[in-house]
Amino acid sequence: MRITDRMMVIGIGLGIVYWIIETFLYLFASSRLDFFPGLFGPGPGGIATRIIVLCLFIIFGSHAQYTLNKLKKTSEQVEHLRAENQQLRRQIADTAPAEQVIS
């Protein structure tokens, strides 16, 4: 399976990376140097913001996965129709007189 088939996992991963970077930024901006308490933010507002961003990344990953799946299905349908078109052109060329061949 390709990496584009796992966009939701990528969205979760981006959310976690954001969460960790936000923790480091919080630690550098505050006078406290406790990593694990800083991981969940200074209070309910800190963790709520991080959860919202995590959810947005998950929604983005889900939407991107849906779009890629739809694109893949459409590309397969286009290739199938092209093959049918080529087959029909060959049949027409084989049965039609030389003057009436469609190019």
PALUM-182466 format. One record per residue: residue number from 1; residue in one letter; x, y, z of N, C-alpha, C, O, CB in turn. Coordinates in Angstrom, 3 decimals, padded with zeros to 6 digits. Glycine has a CB too. Layout:
  resi  resn      n.px      n.py      n.pz     ca.px     ca.py     ca.pz      c.px      c.py      c.pz      o.px      o.py      o.pz     cb.px     cb.py     cb.pz
   NUM     a         X         Y         Z         X         Y         Z         X         Y         Z         X         Y         Z         X         Y         Z
...
This chain:
  resi  resn      n.px      n.py      n.pz     ca.px     ca.py     ca.pz      c.px      c.py      c.pz      o.px      o.py      o.pz     cb.px     cb.py     cb.pz
     1     m   000.836  -001.179   000.000   000.000   000.000   000.000   000.883   001.247   000.000   001.875   001.324   000.725  -000.952  -000.004   001.214
     2     r   000.509   002.202  -000.814   001.294   003.429  -000.913   000.992   004.357   000.262   000.004   004.184   000.976   001.009   004.144  -002.244
     3     i   001.861   005.337   000.442   001.697   006.298   001.538   000.440   007.142   001.344  -000.158   007.586   002.323   002.932   007.208   001.642
     4     t   000.032   007.370   000.096  -001.171   008.166  -000.136  -002.433   007.409   000.251  -003.502   008.011   000.360  -001.250   008.585  -001.593
     5     d  -002.329   006.094   000.462  -003.471   005.302   000.907  -003.654   005.391   002.421  -004.579   004.789   002.967  -003.299   003.845   000.485
     6     r  -002.788   006.129   003.097  -002.844   006.243   004.553  -002.876   007.698   005.001  -002.185   008.071   005.948  -001.652   005.534   005.184
     7     m  -003.656   008.503   004.343  -003.680   009.939   004.649  -004.224   010.231   006.044  -003.803   011.205   006.669  -004.515   010.674   003.618
     8     m  -005.136   009.423   006.541  -005.670   009.662   007.880  -004.581   009.427   008.924  -004.498   010.163   009.907  -006.890   008.750   008.155
     9     v  -003.753   008.419   008.723  -002.642   008.159   009.640  -001.653   009.327   009.590  -001.106   009.727   010.618  -001.929   006.819   009.282
    10     i  -001.429   009.867   008.400  -000.549   011.027   008.262  -001.141   012.218   009.006  -000.408   012.970   009.648  -000.328   011.376   006.772
    11     g  -002.460   012.398   008.928  -003.127   013.482   009.654  -002.953   013.342   011.163  -002.696   014.328   011.854  -004.612   013.512   009.307
    12     i  -003.092   012.127   011.671  -002.880   011.892   013.110  -001.431   012.170   013.471  -001.147   012.781   014.501  -003.261   010.438   013.499
    13     g  -000.514   011.720   012.622   000.911   011.960   012.876   001.242   013.449   012.898   002.000   013.906   013.754   001.759   011.260   011.817
    14     l   000.679   014.199   011.965   000.902   015.651   011.954   000.341   016.299   013.211   000.946   017.214   013.770   000.266   016.285   010.709
    15     g  -000.816   015.821   013.653  -001.404   016.354   014.883  -000.521   016.095   016.091  -000.368   016.964   016.950  -002.777   015.749   015.114
    16     i   000.061   014.906   016.161   000.957   014.572   017.278   002.225   015.412   017.220   002.702   015.899   018.246   001.316   013.073   017.258
    17     v   002.770   015.582   016.016   003.967   016.422   015.858   003.655   017.854   016.289   004.454   018.488   016.979   004.473   016.398   014.383
    18     y   002.486   018.362   015.879   002.082   019.707   016.311   002.001   019.774   017.829   002.470   020.738   018.436   000.723   020.098   015.687
    19     w   001.415   018.766   018.438   001.237   018.734   019.884   002.601   018.823   020.591   002.760   019.580   021.548   000.487   017.445   020.308
    20     i   003.567   018.054   020.116   004.898   018.047   020.731   005.601   019.386   020.519   006.210   019.915   021.448   005.755   016.901   020.154
    21     i   005.524   019.934   019.321   006.157   021.236   019.051   005.523   022.320   019.908   006.220   023.181   020.446   006.038   021.606   017.553
    22     e   004.201   022.278   020.033   003.500   023.250   020.879   003.947   023.121   022.338   004.061   024.121   023.048   001.972   023.057   020.771
    23     t   004.195   021.897   022.776   004.683   021.685   024.144   006.051   022.335   024.334   006.286   023.021   025.328   004.761   020.177   024.465
    24     f   006.949   022.116   023.379   008.267   022.736   023.479   008.180   024.255   023.466   008.880   024.927   024.222   009.156   022.262   022.345
    25     l   007.329   024.792   022.615   007.159   026.247   022.590   006.615   026.758   023.920   007.039   027.808   024.404   006.221   026.658   021.445
    26     y   005.682   026.024   024.508   005.139   026.408   025.807   006.223   026.368   026.887   006.296   027.250   027.742   003.973   025.487   026.190
    27     l   007.069   025.320   026.833   008.133   025.194   027.835   009.159   026.318   027.712   009.635   026.838   028.721   008.830   023.839   027.697
    28     f   009.499   026.693   026.487   010.458   027.776   026.298   009.878   029.124   026.693   010.615   030.004   027.136   010.920   027.819   024.858
    29     a   008.580   029.301   026.541   007.950   030.578   026.866   007.637   030.724   028.351   007.475   031.840   028.845   006.683   030.739   026.068
    30     s   007.552   029.610   029.059   007.217   029.688   030.485   008.475   029.490   031.321   009.535   029.126   030.811   006.144   028.631   030.863
    31     s   008.331   029.737   032.600   009.475   029.567   033.515   009.575   028.129   034.010   010.599   027.741   034.572   009.353   030.526   034.716
    32     r   008.534   027.341   033.811   008.562   025.934   034.248   009.259   025.088   033.197   009.162   025.364   032.001   007.125   025.397   034.507
    33     l   009.955   024.064   033.643   010.672   023.192   032.717   010.206   021.745   032.843   011.001   020.828   032.637   012.175   023.281   032.963
    34     d   008.954   021.524   033.171   008.411   020.178   033.288   007.775   019.790   031.957   006.796   020.396   031.520   007.375   020.088   034.450
    35     f   008.355   018.760   031.314   007.874   018.378   029.988   006.489   017.743   030.033   005.597   018.152   029.289   008.851   017.420   029.340
    36     f   006.298   016.746   030.899   005.040   016.010   030.886   003.844   016.841   031.342   002.778   016.719   030.740   005.160   014.799   031.754
    37     p   003.964   017.684   032.379   002.825   018.566   032.661   002.590   019.568   031.519   001.449   019.941   031.244   003.055   019.322   033.982
    38     g   003.655   019.993   030.870   003.526   020.916   029.741   002.928   020.252   028.521   002.395   020.924   027.638   004.867   021.497   029.388
    39     l   003.017   018.910   028.468   002.478   018.165   027.341   000.964   018.334   027.234   000.402   018.284   026.140   002.834   016.690   027.469
    40     f   000.320   018.529   028.359  -001.132   018.693   028.360  -001.552   020.138   028.550  -002.728   020.417   028.780  -001.746   017.844   029.443
    41     g  -000.624   021.042   028.458  -000.939   022.461   028.455  -001.082   023.057   029.840  -001.112   022.339   030.840  -002.189   022.691   027.695
    42     p  -001.169   024.384   029.888  -001.246   025.078   031.172  -002.609   024.942   031.843  -002.750   025.291   033.015  -000.926   026.534   030.981
    43     g  -003.584   024.459   031.148  -004.917   024.315   031.717  -005.858   023.751   030.678  -005.423   023.281   029.626  -005.440   025.657   032.244
    44     p  -007.144   023.795   030.968  -008.114   023.247   030.015  -008.061   023.935   028.649  -008.303   023.296   027.625  -009.511   023.366   030.584
    45     g  -007.750   025.218   028.628  -007.671   025.928   027.349  -006.517   025.434   026.492  -006.640   025.356   025.270  -007.527   027.418   027.586
    46     g  -005.403   025.103   027.120  -004.235   024.616   026.383  -004.482   023.270   025.745  -004.137   023.057   024.582  -003.041   024.526   027.296
    47     i  -005.073   022.367   026.488  -005.332   021.039   025.927  -006.468   021.092   024.912  -006.463   020.340   023.937  -005.668   020.038   027.044
    48     a  -007.445   021.975   025.133  -008.564   022.093   024.186  -008.067   022.560   022.822  -008.502   022.044   021.793  -009.633   023.071   024.725
    49     t  -007.168   023.522   022.810  -006.616   024.013   021.545  -005.885   022.905   020.813  -006.022   022.759   019.599  -005.672   025.194   021.786
    50     r  -005.115   022.130   021.547  -004.349   021.050   020.914  -005.262   019.953   020.399  -005.005   019.381   019.340  -003.340   020.463   021.896
    51     i  -006.321   019.654   021.129  -007.268   018.638   020.671  -008.002   019.119   019.417  -008.241   018.332   018.502  -008.280   018.298   021.789
    52     i  -008.357   020.388   019.370  -009.018   020.936   018.179  -008.104   020.830   016.967  -008.547   020.436   015.889  -009.427   022.405   018.408
    53     v  -006.837   021.178   017.134  -005.889   021.094   016.015  -005.706   019.639   015.596  -005.652   019.344   014.402  -004.521   021.721   016.401
    54     l  -005.611   018.732   016.554  -005.485   017.313   016.247  -006.692   016.832   015.448  -006.534   016.113   014.461  -005.337   016.493   017.537
    55     c  -007.893   017.222   015.864  -009.116   016.843   015.140  -009.125   017.424   013.727  -009.544   016.751   012.786  -010.363   017.318   015.908
    56     l  -008.669   018.660   013.572  -008.619   019.257   012.238  -007.657   018.503   011.324  -007.947   018.312   010.143  -008.207   020.727   012.331
    57     f  -006.514   018.073   011.861  -005.584   017.278   011.059  -006.212   015.938   010.672  -006.034   015.477   009.544  -004.270   017.047   011.830
    58     i  -006.942   015.313   011.594  -007.597   014.042   011.288  -008.666   014.241   010.215  -008.778   013.432   009.294  -008.222   013.432   012.562
    59     i  -009.449   015.312   010.328  -010.466   015.602   009.314  -009.812   015.853   007.962  -010.294   015.375   006.936  -011.318   016.819   009.729
    60     f  -008.713   016.604   007.962  -007.982   016.844   006.714  -007.500   015.534   006.104  -007.651   015.314   004.903  -006.790   017.781   006.960
    61     g  -006.921   014.667   006.928  -006.429   013.379   006.433  -007.552   012.528   005.857  -007.387   011.889   004.818  -005.730   012.620   007.549
    62     s  -008.690   012.524   006.536  -009.840   011.759   006.060  -010.343   012.301   004.726  -010.629   011.531   003.809  -010.966   011.787   007.098
    63     h  -010.451   013.618   004.618  -010.917   014.232   003.372  -009.914   013.988   002.237  -010.308   013.685   001.110  -011.141   015.749   003.571
    64     a  -008.636   014.121   002.535  -007.615   013.887   001.506  -007.667   012.431   001.039  -007.523   012.159  -000.153  -006.198   014.234   002.048
    65     q  -007.872   011.493   001.968  -007.965   010.083   001.600  -009.179   009.823   000.713  -009.088   009.088  -000.271  -008.035   009.210   002.854
    66     y  -010.298   010.418   001.056  -011.520   010.277   000.252  -011.285   010.812  -001.165  -011.663   010.174  -002.147  -012.708   011.027   000.923
    67     t  -010.665   011.976  -001.258  -010.404   012.593  -002.557  -009.442   011.741  -003.385  -009.657   011.557  -004.583  -009.834   014.006  -002.373
    68     l  -008.392   011.224  -002.764  -007.436   010.383  -003.490  -008.082   009.084  -003.957  -007.813   008.622  -005.066  -006.222   010.075  -002.609
    69     n  -008.930   008.493  -003.124  -009.626   007.266  -003.534  -010.543   007.533  -004.726  -010.615   006.735  -005.660  -010.441   006.689  -002.357
    70     k  -011.244   008.669  -004.679  -012.138   009.032  -005.781  -011.330   009.278  -007.061  -011.739   008.854  -008.143  -012.970   010.292  -005.415
    71     l  -010.186   009.960  -006.940  -009.319   010.212  -008.092  -008.806   008.905  -008.691  -008.774   008.742  -009.910  -008.138   011.105  -007.687
    72     k  -008.406   007.983  -007.828  -007.901   006.692  -008.292  -008.993   005.923  -009.039  -008.741   005.344  -010.096  -007.379   005.858  -007.103
    73     k  -010.202   005.924  -008.485  -011.317   005.227  -009.133  -011.653   005.861  -010.479  -011.907   005.152  -011.452  -012.555   005.234  -008.226
    74     t  -011.656   007.191  -010.540  -011.951   007.897  -011.786  -010.873   007.618  -012.832  -011.190   007.432  -014.007  -012.069   009.410  -011.533
    75     s  -009.616   007.588  -012.425  -008.530   007.288  -013.365  -008.679   005.889  -013.939  -008.441   005.674  -015.128  -007.166   007.430  -012.676
    76     e  -009.069   004.941  -013.105  -009.277   003.575  -013.589  -010.431   003.529  -014.592  -010.353   002.822  -015.597  -009.557   002.619  -012.410
    77     q  -011.494   004.278  -014.322  -012.621   004.323  -015.247  -012.223   004.958  -016.578  -012.644   004.491  -017.636  -013.785   005.094  -014.626
    78     v  -011.421   006.009  -016.535  -010.955   006.669  -017.763  -010.117   005.698  -018.585  -010.280   005.617  -019.803  -010.132   007.946  -017.431
    79     e  -009.227   004.965  -017.937  -008.398   003.995  -018.668  -009.255   002.897  -019.289  -008.998   002.462  -020.412  -007.347   003.373  -017.734
    80     h  -010.259   002.458  -018.564  -011.160   001.431  -019.095  -011.909   001.960  -020.324  -012.034   001.257  -021.327  -012.166   000.976  -018.006
    81     l  -012.403   003.191  -020.244  -013.111   003.784  -021.378  -012.192   004.006  -022.572  -012.617   003.838  -023.715  -013.746   005.100  -020.967
    82     r  -010.951   004.378  -022.328  -009.987   004.534  -023.432  -009.754   003.209  -024.143  -009.701   003.143  -025.371  -008.647   005.090  -022.909
    83     a  -009.617   002.154  -023.344  -009.401   000.832  -023.941  -010.617   000.422  -024.777  -010.462  -000.113  -025.875  -009.123  -000.226  -022.840
    84     e  -011.821   000.671  -024.263  -013.029   000.360  -025.029  -013.094   001.191  -026.308  -013.477   000.685  -027.363  -014.282   000.606  -024.175
    85     n  -012.722   002.462  -026.213  -012.732   003.345  -027.372  -011.772   002.832  -028.449  -012.118   002.804  -029.630  -012.356   004.779  -026.959
    86     q  -010.580   002.431  -028.041  -009.596   001.902  -029.006  -010.114   000.632  -029.667  -009.935   000.426  -030.867  -008.248   001.619  -028.309
    87     q  -010.755  -000.214  -028.872  -011.289  -001.462  -029.416  -012.400  -001.180  -030.429  -012.458  -001.821  -031.478  -011.818  -002.360  -028.280
    88     l  -013.274  -000.230  -030.122  -014.348   000.130  -031.056  -013.790   000.741  -032.336  -014.296   000.463  -033.423  -015.324   001.107  -030.396
    89     r  -012.752   001.573  -032.222  -012.135   002.162  -033.419  -011.542   001.084  -034.323  -011.652   001.152  -035.547  -011.042   003.168  -033.019
    90     r  -010.907   000.079  -033.694  -010.339  -001.008  -034.488  -011.436  -001.795  -035.204  -011.292  -002.163  -036.370  -009.512  -001.945  -033.598
    91     q  -012.531  -002.047  -034.491  -013.647  -002.778  -035.103  -014.240  -001.993  -036.270  -014.543  -002.569  -037.315  -014.737  -003.069  -034.056
    92     i  -014.406  -000.689  -036.097  -014.941   000.152  -037.170  -013.989   000.168  -038.354  -014.421   000.080  -039.503  -015.189   001.585  -036.668
    93     a  -012.704   000.279  -038.081  -011.712   000.312  -039.159  -011.685  -001.012  -039.919  -011.469  -001.026  -041.131  -010.317   000.626  -038.594
    94     d  -011.900  -002.119  -039.218  -011.878  -003.430  -039.877  -013.123  -003.665  -040.732  -013.052  -004.361  -041.744  -011.756  -004.537  -038.835
    95     t  -014.263  -003.090  -040.335  -015.508  -003.370  -041.051  -015.879  -002.306  -042.087  -016.622  -002.597  -043.024  -016.628  -003.508  -040.065
    96     a  -015.375  -001.084  -041.934  -015.747   000.005  -042.842  -014.860  -000.004  -044.077  -013.704  -000.421  -044.016  -015.650   001.367  -042.128
    97     p  -015.409   000.462  -045.209  -014.558   000.619  -046.408  -013.457   001.663  -046.123  -013.569   002.459  -045.191  -015.425   001.057  -047.661
    98     a  -012.436   001.639  -046.912  -011.268   002.493  -046.682  -011.595   003.978  -046.698  -010.961   004.743  -045.972  -010.221   002.208  -047.715
    99     e  -012.584   004.422  -047.521  -012.918   005.835  -047.611  -013.630   006.346  -046.354  -013.558   007.536  -046.048  -013.784   006.080  -048.829
   100     q  -014.305   005.475  -045.635  -015.141   005.908  -044.516  -014.499   005.690  -043.149  -015.194   005.778  -042.137  -016.450   005.187  -044.563
   101     v  -013.232   005.415  -043.086  -012.573   005.155  -041.826  -012.506   006.445  -041.007  -012.080   007.491  -041.496  -011.163   004.574  -042.059
   102     i  -012.927   006.344  -039.783  -012.913   007.505  -038.865  -011.515   007.619  -038.267  -010.963   006.637  -037.771  -014.004   007.358  -037.722
   103     s  -010.959   008.791  -038.316  -009.622   008.950  -037.766  -009.659   009.580  -036.411  -008.612   009.789  -035.798  -008.767   009.767  -038.680
